[in-house]
Amino acid sequence: MSVQFIIRLVSVAIDIYIWLIVARVILSFIRLRTYHPIIRFIYEMTEPLLGLCRRILPGTVMNLDFSPFIAIIILEIVRYFLISLLNSVF
């Protein structure tokens, strides 16, 4: 496997995870039933990172949850470092 393929794979995986977070934010406004398999999948995939961000952040302001915003920033930082590491190693 080439380095560019691995870099692209990492980038696409992070993009998918960011889109799952965006979908969860949209679903939180719609308030659909959470027992639907697709909705459960989105919640189960995003909760580990969002839960961590909620524990790190101080109390919310005006009942706004900033954890998706912080999670996306963290994912972009991780993408940058992983791609930099892959480029420097190979």
C-alpha positions as CSV (number, residue, x, y, z in Angstrom):
1,M,0.0,0.0,0.0
2,S,1.2,3.4,-0.8
3,V,1.5,6.2,1.7
4,Q,-0.9,8.4,-0.3
5,F,-3.5,5.6,-0.1
6,I,-3.1,5.4,3.7
7,I,-3.3,9.2,4.0
8,R,-6.4,9.2,1.9
9,L,-7.9,6.4,4.0
10,V,-7.3,8.3,7.3
11,S,-8.7,11.5,5.8
12,V,-11.9,9.8,4.6
13,A,-12.4,8.0,7.9
14,I,-12.2,11.3,9.7
15,D,-14.5,12.9,7.2
16,I,-17.1,10.2,7.8
17,Y,-16.8,10.6,11.6
18,I,-17.3,14.4,11.2
19,W,-20.4,13.8,9.1
20,L,-21.7,11.4,11.7
21,I,-21.3,14.2,14.3
22,V,-23.1,16.7,12.0
23,A,-25.9,14.2,11.5
24,R,-26.2,13.8,15.3
25,V,-26.4,17.5,15.8
26,I,-29.2,17.7,13.2
27,L,-31.0,14.7,14.8
28,S,-30.8,16.5,18.2
29,F,-32.9,19.3,16.7
30,I,-35.5,16.9,15.1
31,R,-35.9,14.7,18.2
32,L,-36.6,11.5,16.4
33,R,-37.1,8.1,18.2
34,T,-33.7,6.9,19.1
35,Y,-34.5,3.2,18.8
36,H,-34.2,3.3,14.9
37,P,-31.1,1.3,13.9
38,I,-29.5,4.1,11.9
39,I,-30.1,6.7,14.7
40,R,-28.7,4.2,17.3
41,F,-25.7,3.7,15.1
42,I,-25.0,7.4,14.8
43,Y,-25.4,7.9,18.6
44,E,-23.2,4.9,19.4
45,M,-20.5,5.9,17.1
46,T,-20.3,9.5,18.2
47,E,-20.9,9.3,21.9
48,P,-17.4,8.2,23.0
49,L,-15.8,11.3,21.6
50,L,-18.7,13.7,22.4
51,G,-19.0,12.3,25.9
52,L,-15.3,12.9,26.4
53,C,-15.6,16.5,25.2
54,R,-18.6,17.0,27.5
55,R,-16.5,15.8,30.5
56,I,-13.6,18.1,29.5
57,L,-15.8,21.2,28.9
58,P,-17.0,23.3,31.8
59,G,-20.8,23.7,32.3
60,T,-22.8,24.6,29.2
61,V,-23.9,28.2,28.5
62,M,-27.6,28.7,27.9
63,N,-28.1,25.0,27.5
64,L,-25.9,24.9,24.4
65,D,-23.8,21.8,23.8
66,F,-20.4,22.8,22.3
67,S,-19.0,19.3,22.4
68,P,-19.7,18.6,18.7
69,F,-17.7,21.8,17.8
70,I,-14.8,20.8,20.1
71,A,-14.9,17.2,18.7
72,I,-14.6,18.4,15.1
73,I,-11.7,20.6,16.1
74,I,-10.0,17.6,17.8
75,L,-10.6,15.4,14.8
76,E,-9.1,18.1,12.5
77,I,-6.0,18.3,14.7
78,V,-5.7,14.5,14.8
79,R,-6.0,14.4,11.0
80,Y,-3.2,17.1,10.7
81,F,-0.9,15.2,13.0
82,L,-1.5,11.8,11.5
83,I,-0.9,13.0,8.0
84,S,2.2,14.9,9.0
85,L,3.5,11.8,10.8
86,L,2.8,9.6,7.8
87,N,4.5,12.0,5.5
88,S,7.5,12.2,7.7
89,V,7.9,8.5,8.3
90,F,7.5,7.4,4.7
